[in-house]
Amino acid sequence: MQAEQLKLLVIDALEDIKAEDITVLDVTGMTDVTDFMIIATGKSTRQVKALANEVVVQAKAAGVMPLGVEGEDIGEWALVDLGDVITHVMTAPTRATYNLEKLWRVENVQAASADSE
């Protein structure tokens, strides 16, 4: 599956479980690790876990096996590594603390919506 398709799959999965403030960082050319970082907020640790799980479930259903999943046990910050797309799901306080958008200083930050792609 190409990176663009995988990005849309992740956005759909997050929207299915009502993630908030979904943001896509296009980090192509900034790192060899991934092409896109998708950051989303969950209202609670339970929702963070559910969001990460939904990304994993939908990726597997599409034939993409996650390279790694971290943080599901605690739920403040969960990471799903799908290779070309890395998904960070966090509670609002955790997201504000780490501010990945600022850390990466990406010029091309997009609010994500599967419908707009």
N, C-alpha and C positions, 0 to 999 in steps of 0.2 A: 504494500500500500504506500502510495506517495505521501510526502510530508503534508501537502495541502489537504488531501483527503483525510489523513489522520487527525489533522488539526480540527477539521469540521466534525469528525466523529467525537472527539473529546468535547468540543463545545456543545454538541447535541446531548451528550451524556450528562454534562453539568447542568444544562438547562432543564433536562428531564427531572432532576432532583432539586430544582429551584435554587441553584447557586446564585450568589449576588456578585455584582461588580466583576464580571468575567473580563479579563484583559489578556490580549495576545501580544507577546514581545517577539518580534522577528529578530533573532540573534544570528542569522546567517552572516557569515563573514566576521563575526565577533568571537566565535568559538567553534571548535570542531566537534564539540560534544553533542550539540543538537541544533536544529533549525529554528524551532519555536519553543518558547516557554509560555505556558498558559497559567495564569494566576486567577484564583477564584476565592470568594469568601463564603464560609458557611456560618449560619447563625448560632450554631452550638457545636460542641465536640462530636455529638452524635451525628449531626448533619455532615460535618467534615468527613467522618468515617464513611457515611453513606455515599457521599459524593465521590470519594476516592474509589470505593468499591464499585460504583456504577461505571466509572471510567474503565476499570479493570474488566468488568463483565462485558461491556460493549466492545472493548478492544479484542478480547478473546473471541467473542462471537463473530468478529470480522476477520479472525485469523491472525491477529497480532498478539504475540505473547509479551507481556511486560518484562523488561529487563530487570526491574526492581520496583519494590513498593516499600516505602518507609513511613513510619509515624502513625499508622492506622491504629495501633494499640492505645495511644494517648489521645490523639484527635485534635491537638492544638494546631498541628501542621502535618499534613500528609503529602507525600511526594509519590507520583507514579511516573516512572521512566519508561517511555515507549520508544526510546531511541531518537527518532527525528522530532518528537514532541515530548517535552517534560512538563508535567502538570503539578502545580503547587496549589493545594487547597488548605486554607488557613481560617482560623477564627479572626474576627476583625481586630482584636488587640494584637494578636501575633503578626498579622499582616502590616499593621501600622508600625510595629516595632522594627521589623526587618526591611520594609519598604523596598522590595526587590526591583520595582520599576526604577527607582532612583539609583539603586546599586548598579544596575546595568546601564543606566543613562541611555536608553534606547530612543532614537529619534522617531522611529516608526512604531509608536505605541497605539494600539487599536482597541476600542471597546469591541468586544466580540458579540456577534450574533450570527448564528448559522444562516439566518435568512438574508443577511447582507452580503454574504460571500458568493 
